[in-house]
Amino acid sequence: MKFFNLMTCAAMAAALCAPAAQAQNGDTLQSVKDRGKLNCTGHNGSYPGLAELDDQGNWKGFDVTLCKVFATAIFGTEEGHLDILPLSWAQRWPAVQSGDVDLVIKATGWTLGRDTEIGLQFSRPYMLGSVNYMTHADLGLQSPTELDGGTLCVEAGTTYERYAVAHAASMGYEVKMVPFEKTEEMKAAFMSGRCDAIIDWDLQLAVFRSQTAENPDDYAIVPGPVTAEPLGVAMRQGDDNWVDIANWVINTLIFAEERGITSENVDDMKADPPSPQIAKLLGETPGIGTVLGLEDDWAYNVIKRHGNYAEIWDANLGEDTVYKLDRGANALMRDGGINYSLVID
């Protein structure tokens, strides 16, 4: 049992100050199967690009697609087997601890406190939350250090201000901070040309650009992160098999991209696998499902219905969407990013 000091309890919701519930190994998958549905997090409102409702009231976004991917891995399809629960940031931890949700896929950073004090387990990161500068496109900046001598609109006292100060100091360039008390004032000042750049998570910059600018192409997200935060799937502690499923589902999306397996060619790959690894991944060679408590065609079903990592990115965040967000650090390692797959043997 873990005990929290009074300051910690005062800062957290009452539900989080109670001992975290423990999931028993294998129990989560069995309870999901018995229920016939996976319960996964949405957002209580809209979190553009990750979890939002379309004009017909259907959930969409990168995080929502991952929820669909997990349901497909378990049931062969997400249709009729997935409930997206619109939870606030504060509700996500009590919901997973109580078992009301099975997975928290909600732009959740993996931190020491969450891993230890709240009693969560995390998957391998499925995305790197990259903090970048955005500038006026005509400046042509290609790296953060090229902001040297420029001005940066920031919200006073925020972590983003500290990120910018630390990055400039460590990389040896100078930038003049133009502080604002309110986000709206900061963004308006940037759009009016009062400063050369602003700083935020690259996705939020892309959303701001797409929803606010009269001509989004007038603004460019500068390549190269100032800092970054790994985002993982959060689960209750104690169920190693559930964590294994999360890790290998995410790995499958990246592995498929590396090997050129897509939703369009996966049938051909399954019929004539070009390697033993791909044969096992797609269920032609038995074993990839049994070790996890799933069917051997689970990875095939995931790729067939939802595609590989690149297809999911492109459908929700990439150039073909209003956000036009470059992969950046989330590209494959061979393309200059951090994503790489684990060995399937």
C-alpha positions as CSV (number, residue, x, y, z in Angstrom):
1,M,0.0,0.0,0.0
2,K,1.3,3.5,-0.9
3,F,0.8,6.5,1.4
4,F,0.7,10.1,0.1
5,N,1.7,13.2,2.1
6,L,-0.8,15.9,2.8
7,M,0.5,18.2,0.1
8,T,0.1,15.5,-2.5
9,C,-3.4,14.7,-1.4
10,A,-4.4,18.3,-1.4
11,A,-3.2,18.6,-5.0
12,M,-5.0,15.5,-6.3
13,A,-8.6,14.5,-6.6
14,A,-9.8,12.5,-3.6
15,A,-10.1,9.4,-5.7
16,L,-6.4,9.5,-6.5
17,C,-5.4,9.6,-2.8
18,A,-6.9,6.2,-2.2
19,P,-4.7,3.1,-2.9
20,A,-4.7,2.4,-6.6
21,A,-6.6,-0.7,-7.6
22,Q,-4.5,-3.5,-9.0
23,A,-5.4,-5.5,-12.0
24,Q,-4.5,-9.2,-11.9
25,N,-2.5,-10.7,-14.7
26,G,-4.8,-11.6,-17.6
27,D,-7.9,-10.2,-15.9
28,T,-8.3,-7.1,-18.1
29,L,-8.4,-9.0,-21.4
30,Q,-10.8,-11.5,-20.0
31,S,-13.1,-8.9,-18.6
32,V,-13.1,-7.1,-21.9
33,K,-13.9,-10.3,-23.8
34,D,-16.7,-11.1,-21.3
35,R,-18.1,-7.6,-21.7
36,G,-17.9,-7.8,-25.4
37,K,-16.5,-4.3,-25.6
38,L,-13.4,-2.3,-25.0
39,N,-13.9,0.9,-22.9
40,C,-11.5,3.6,-24.1
41,T,-11.0,7.3,-23.4
42,G,-12.3,10.1,-25.5
43,H,-12.4,13.8,-24.5
44,N,-15.1,15.8,-22.8
45,G,-15.3,18.3,-25.7
46,S,-12.8,18.3,-28.5
47,Y,-9.1,17.7,-28.7
48,P,-8.5,18.4,-32.4
49,G,-6.4,15.8,-34.2
50,L,-6.6,13.3,-31.4
51,A,-10.1,13.0,-30.1
52,E,-13.0,14.9,-31.7
53,L,-16.5,14.5,-33.0
54,D,-17.3,14.9,-36.7
55,D,-20.4,16.5,-38.1
56,Q,-22.3,13.2,-37.7
57,G,-21.3,12.8,-34.1
58,N,-18.8,10.1,-34.7
59,W,-15.5,10.0,-32.9
60,K,-12.3,10.5,-34.9
61,G,-8.7,11.4,-34.3
62,F,-5.3,9.7,-33.8
63,D,-6.0,8.6,-30.2
64,V,-9.5,7.4,-31.1
65,T,-8.1,5.4,-34.0
66,L,-5.7,3.7,-31.6
67,C,-8.8,2.8,-29.5
68,K,-10.3,1.3,-32.6
69,V,-7.0,-0.6,-33.3
70,F,-7.0,-2.2,-29.8
71,A,-10.7,-3.2,-30.1
72,T,-9.9,-4.8,-33.6
73,A,-7.0,-6.7,-32.2
74,I,-9.2,-8.3,-29.5
75,F,-12.4,-8.8,-31.5
76,G,-11.4,-8.8,-35.1
77,T,-13.3,-5.5,-35.7
78,E,-14.1,-2.5,-33.6
79,E,-17.7,-2.2,-34.9
80,G,-20.0,-3.1,-32.0
81,H,-17.0,-3.7,-29.7
82,L,-15.9,-0.3,-28.7
83,D,-17.2,2.4,-26.3
84,I,-15.5,5.8,-26.3
85,L,-16.1,7.5,-23.0
86,P,-15.8,11.3,-23.0
87,L,-13.7,12.0,-19.9
88,S,-12.0,15.1,-18.6
89,W,-8.3,15.2,-17.7
90,A,-9.1,14.8,-14.0
91,Q,-11.5,11.8,-14.6
92,R,-9.1,9.6,-16.5
93,W,-7.1,8.3,-13.5
94,P,-10.1,7.4,-11.3
95,A,-11.8,5.8,-14.4
96,V,-8.9,3.5,-15.1
97,Q,-8.3,2.7,-11.5
98,S,-11.9,1.7,-11.0
99,G,-12.0,-0.4,-14.2
100,D,-14.5,1.9,-15.9
101,V,-12.0,2.3,-18.7
102,D,-9.6,-0.3,-19.9
103,L,-7.1,2.0,-21.6
104,V,-6.3,5.6,-21.3
105,I,-5.2,6.9,-24.7
106,K,-5.5,10.6,-24.2
107,A,-2.2,12.5,-25.0
108,T,-0.9,11.2,-21.7
109,G,2.7,11.9,-20.8
110,W,4.7,9.1,-19.0
111,T,6.0,10.6,-15.8
112,L,7.6,9.2,-12.6
113,G,4.6,10.3,-10.4
114,R,2.0,8.7,-12.6
115,D,4.1,5.5,-12.9
116,T,4.6,5.2,-9.2
117,E,2.3,7.3,-7.0
118,I,-0.9,6.9,-9.0
119,G,-0.3,3.2,-9.7
120,L,-0.3,3.1,-13.5
121,Q,1.6,1.2,-16.1
122,F,2.5,2.6,-19.5
123,S,3.1,1.1,-22.9
124,R,6.0,2.1,-25.1
125,P,5.4,5.6,-26.4
126,Y,3.1,5.7,-29.3
127,M,3.9,9.4,-30.0
128,L,6.4,12.0,-29.0
129,G,4.7,15.2,-28.0
130,S,7.1,17.6,-29.7
131,V,7.4,21.2,-28.4
132,N,8.4,23.5,-31.3
133,Y,8.5,27.1,-32.4
134,M,6.1,28.4,-35.0
135,T,7.2,31.4,-37.1
136,H,6.0,33.6,-40.0
137,A,6.8,31.4,-43.0
138,D,8.6,34.2,-44.9
139,L,11.4,34.0,-42.2
140,G,12.4,30.6,-43.6
141,L,13.7,29.2,-40.3
142,Q,14.8,25.6,-40.6
143,S,15.9,25.0,-36.9
144,P,15.2,26.5,-33.5
145,T,18.7,28.0,-33.3
146,E,17.9,30.2,-36.3
147,L,15.6,32.2,-34.1
148,D,18.8,33.8,-32.7
149,G,18.3,37.5,-32.1
150,G,14.5,37.2,-32.7
151,T,11.5,37.7,-30.4
152,L,9.3,35.0,-28.9
153,C,5.7,35.6,-27.7
154,V,5.2,33.4,-24.6
155,E,2.7,33.0,-21.7
156,A,4.4,34.3,-18.6
157,G,5.3,31.7,-16.0
158,T,4.5,28.7,-18.1
159,T,6.6,25.6,-18.7
160,Y,6.8,26.6,-22.4
161,E,8.6,29.8,-21.4
162,R,11.0,27.7,-19.3
163,Y,11.5,25.3,-22.2
164,A,12.5,28.1,-24.5
165,V,14.9,29.7,-22.0
166,A,16.6,26.4,-21.3
167,H,16.9,25.5,-25.0
168,A,18.4,28.8,-25.9
169,A,20.9,28.6,-23.1
170,S,21.9,25.0,-23.9
171,M,22.2,25.6,-27.7
172,G,23.9,29.0,-27.5
173,Y,21.5,31.4,-29.1
174,E,19.6,34.4,-27.8
175,V,15.9,35.2,-28.0
176,K,14.0,38.1,-26.5
177,M,10.9,36.9,-24.6
178,V,7.7,39.0,-25.0
179,P,5.5,37.8,-22.1
180,F,1.7,37.8,-22.0
181,E,-0.7,36.9,-19.2
182,K,-3.3,35.4,-21.5
183,T,-3.0,32.9,-24.3
184,E,-5.4,34.8,-26.5
185,E,-3.3,38.0,-26.2
186,M,-0.1,36.1,-26.9
187,K,-1.5,34.5,-30.1
188,A,-3.0,37.8,-31.3
189,A,0.3,39.5,-30.9
190,F,2.1,36.8,-32.9
191,M,-0.5,36.9,-35.7
192,S,-0.2,40.7,-35.9
193,G,3.6,40.5,-36.3
194,R,4.6,41.8,-32.9
195,C,7.0,38.9,-32.5
196,D,8.8,36.4,-34.7
197,A,7.6,33.2,-33.1
198,I,5.5,31.4,-30.5
199,I,6.1,28.1,-28.8
200,D,3.7,25.1,-28.0
201,W,3.2,21.4,-28.7
202,D,3.5,21.1,-32.5
203,L,0.0,19.6,-32.8
204,Q,-1.5,22.6,-30.9
205,L,0.4,24.9,-33.2
206,A,-1.0,23.1,-36.2
207,V,-4.5,23.3,-34.8
208,F,-4.1,27.1,-34.1
209,R,-2.7,27.7,-37.6
210,S,-5.5,25.8,-39.3
211,Q,-8.4,27.3,-37.2
212,T,-7.2,30.9,-36.8
213,A,-5.0,32.0,-39.7
214,E,-6.7,33.5,-42.8
215,N,-3.9,31.8,-44.8
216,P,-2.4,28.9,-42.8
217,D,0.5,28.8,-45.3
218,D,1.7,32.1,-43.9
219,Y,2.9,30.3,-40.8
220,A,5.5,27.5,-40.4
221,I,6.3,25.1,-37.6
222,V,10.1,25.1,-37.3
223,P,11.7,21.7,-37.8
224,G,13.4,20.3,-34.7
225,P,11.9,20.1,-31.2
226,V,12.8,22.4,-28.4
227,T,11.8,19.6,-26.1
228,A,9.5,16.6,-26.1
229,E,7.3,14.4,-23.9
230,P,6.6,10.7,-24.6
231,L,2.9,9.9,-24.8
232,G,1.9,6.3,-23.8
233,V,-1.1,4.2,-23.3
234,A,-1.9,4.1,-19.5
235,M,-3.3,1.1,-17.7
236,R,-3.7,-0.2,-14.2
237,Q,-0.7,-1.8,-12.6
238,G,-0.6,-5.6,-12.1
239,D,-1.7,-7.0,-15.5
240,D,1.5,-7.7,-17.4
241,N,-0.4,-9.5,-20.3
242,W,-2.4,-6.3,-20.9
243,V,0.8,-4.3,-21.1
244,D,2.2,-6.8,-23.5
245,I,-0.8,-6.5,-25.7
246,A,-0.5,-2.7,-25.7
247,N,3.2,-2.8,-26.5
248,W,2.8,-5.3,-29.4
249,V,-0.2,-3.6,-30.9
250,I,1.8,-0.3,-31.1
251,N,4.8,-2.2,-32.3
252,T,2.8,-3.8,-35.1
253,L,1.8,-0.5,-36.5
254,I,5.4,0.7,-36.7
255,F,6.7,-2.7,-37.9
256,A,4.2,-2.7,-40.7
257,E,5.3,0.8,-41.8
258,E,9.0,-0.2,-41.7
259,R,8.3,-3.3,-43.9
260,G,5.9,-1.6,-46.3
261,I,2.8,-3.4,-45.2
262,T,-0.3,-1.3,-45.8
263,S,-4.0,-1.7,-45.7
264,E,-4.0,-2.1,-49.5
265,N,-1.3,-4.7,-49.8
266,V,-1.7,-6.7,-46.6
267,D,-3.7,-9.4,-48.4
268,D,-0.9,-10.0,-50.9
269,M,1.6,-10.0,-48.0
270,K,-0.4,-12.6,-46.1
271,A,-0.8,-14.8,-49.2
272,D,2.9,-14.7,-50.0
273,P,4.9,-13.4,-47.0
274,P,8.3,-12.1,-48.0
275,S,9.9,-13.0,-44.7
276,P,9.4,-15.4,-41.7
277,Q,8.7,-12.3,-39.5
278,I,5.9,-11.1,-41.8
279,A,4.5,-14.6,-42.0
280,K,4.2,-14.7,-38.2
281,L,2.9,-11.1,-37.9
282,L,0.1,-11.8,-40.3
283,G,-0.8,-15.2,-38.8
284,E,0.4,-17.5,-41.6
285,T,2.8,-18.9,-39.1
286,P,1.0,-19.7,-35.8
287,G,1.9,-18.1,-32.5
288,I,1.6,-14.4,-32.5
289,G,-1.9,-14.5,-31.0
290,T,-1.6,-17.4,-28.6
291,V,1.1,-15.9,-26.5
292,L,-1.1,-12.8,-25.9
293,G,-4.5,-14.5,-25.5
294,L,-5.6,-13.2,-29.0
295,E,-6.3,-14.9,-32.3
296,D,-3.3,-15.4,-34.7
297,D,-4.9,-13.0,-37.2
298,W,-5.2,-10.0,-34.9
299,A,-2.3,-8.1,-36.5
300,Y,-3.7,-8.8,-40.0
301,N,-7.1,-7.5,-38.9
302,V,-5.6,-4.3,-37.5
303,I,-3.6,-3.5,-40.6
304,K,-6.4,-4.4,-42.9
305,R,-8.9,-2.2,-41.2
306,H,-6.8,0.7,-40.0
307,G,-3.4,0.6,-41.8
308,N,0.1,1.1,-40.5
309,Y,1.4,3.9,-38.3
310,A,2.0,6.2,-41.3
311,E,-1.5,5.6,-42.7
312,I,-3.1,6.4,-39.3
313,W,-0.9,9.6,-39.0
314,D,-1.8,10.7,-42.5
315,A,-5.5,10.1,-42.0
316,N,-5.7,12.2,-38.8
317,L,-2.8,14.6,-38.7
318,G,-0.9,14.7,-41.9
319,E,-0.7,16.7,-45.1
320,D,-4.2,15.5,-46.3
321,T,-5.8,16.9,-43.2
322,V,-6.4,20.5,-42.1
323,Y,-3.6,20.2,-39.6
324,K,-0.9,19.3,-42.2
325,L,1.4,18.2,-39.4
326,D,4.8,16.8,-40.4
327,R,5.9,13.6,-38.7
328,G,9.0,15.2,-37.3
329,A,10.4,13.2,-34.4
330,N,7.6,10.7,-34.9
331,A,9.0,9.6,-38.2
332,L,10.8,6.3,-38.5
333,M,14.4,6.2,-37.3
334,R,15.6,5.7,-40.9
335,D,13.8,8.9,-41.8
336,G,15.3,11.0,-39.0
337,G,12.7,10.3,-36.3
338,I,12.6,8.1,-33.2
339,N,10.2,5.3,-34.2
340,Y,11.6,1.8,-34.6
341,S,10.0,-1.6,-34.3
342,L,10.9,-4.5,-32.0
343,V,11.9,-7.9,-33.3
344,I,9.1,-10.4,-34.1
345,D,10.6,-13.9,-33.7
